[in-house]
Amino acid sequence: MKMTRGEMQDLLAKFASGSAEYRSALLKNPKSVVEKQFNMSLPDNVHVKAVEESANTIYVVVPHAVAAGAELDDADLEKVAGGATVKGDANCGDSDGMMNTVVEINASLI
């Protein structure tokens, strides 16, 4: 089973709300935590930002605007959606249907 970007974010938020150490690590070095959590390497030109919400602030993520004529065709879009541009993948299932995502975080890894 492949995870969408939203599913990955939901999983990170779940872990961050359940562990103060994980939350702290995610805020301090989000790219490293994402790479370890999903067993992948992100390219150097990919940046990961973590923003801590407050009770009275709402954040809206506005998607990147693609210049006219610069959209990917379906084949290229499928490659990107499948994680073809990163080392490893965010594939969180195996043939038995078991998730390979780390559920408990060893603080010494972070």
C-alpha positions in Angstrom: 0.0 0.0 0.0 1.4 3.4 -1.0 0.8 6.4 1.2 -0.4 9.8 0.0 1.3 12.9 1.1 -1.7 13.7 3.4 -1.6 10.2 4.9 2.1 10.7 5.6 1.4 14.0 7.3 -1.4 12.5 9.3 0.9 9.8 10.6 3.7 12.3 11.5 1.1 14.4 13.4 -0.2 11.3 15.2 3.3 10.4 16.4 4.1 14.0 17.3 1.0 14.3 19.4 1.8 11.0 21.2 5.5 11.6 22.0 7.2 14.8 23.3 10.6 13.5 22.2 9.3 12.8 18.7 7.6 16.2 18.5 10.8 17.9 19.6 12.9 16.0 17.0 10.3 16.8 14.3 10.5 20.5 15.1 14.3 20.5 15.3 15.1 18.5 12.2 12.0 17.6 10.2 13.8 16.3 7.1 15.8 13.8 9.1 12.8 12.5 11.0 10.8 12.1 7.8 13.6 10.2 6.1 14.0 7.9 9.1 10.3 7.5 9.6 9.6 6.5 6.0 13.0 4.8 5.3 13.8 7.1 2.4 16.4 9.7 1.4 15.1 13.0 0.1 17.2 14.9 -2.5 19.3 17.8 -1.2 17.0 20.3 -3.0 13.9 19.1 -1.1 13.2 21.0 2.0 11.0 19.9 4.9 9.5 22.5 7.2 7.7 21.8 10.5 5.5 24.5 11.9 4.1 24.2 15.4 0.4 25.2 15.7 -1.1 27.2 18.4 -4.6 27.1 19.8 -5.6 30.3 18.0 -3.8 30.0 14.7 -4.9 28.1 11.6 -2.4 27.2 8.9 -3.4 26.7 5.3 -0.9 25.0 3.0 -1.2 26.6 -0.4 0.0 24.3 -3.2 2.8 25.3 -5.5 1.5 27.1 -8.6 2.7 25.5 -11.8 3.5 27.9 -14.7 1.2 27.5 -17.7 2.5 24.8 -20.0 4.8 23.4 -17.4 2.4 20.7 -16.1 3.4 17.1 -16.1 1.8 14.7 -18.4 0.0 11.7 -16.8 3.1 9.4 -17.2 5.4 11.9 -15.5 2.9 12.6 -12.8 2.6 8.9 -12.0 6.4 8.7 -11.6 6.4 11.7 -9.1 3.4 10.4 -7.2 5.1 7.0 -6.9 8.2 8.5 -5.5 10.5 7.8 -8.5 12.5 10.9 -7.8 13.6 9.9 -4.2 15.9 7.1 -3.0 13.6 4.6 -1.4 9.9 5.0 -1.3 7.0 5.7 1.1 5.5 2.3 0.3 4.1 1.3 3.7 3.0 -2.2 2.9 4.4 -5.6 2.0 2.9 -8.7 0.4 1.4 -9.6 3.8 -0.3 -6.2 4.2 1.8 -5.3 7.2 3.0 -1.7 7.5 6.7 -1.2 7.5 6.5 2.3 9.0 8.2 2.6 12.4 5.4 2.9 15.0 7.6 3.6 18.0 10.6 5.9 17.8 13.9 5.1 19.4 14.9 8.6 20.7 18.6 7.6 20.2 17.9 7.6 16.4 16.7 11.1 16.4 
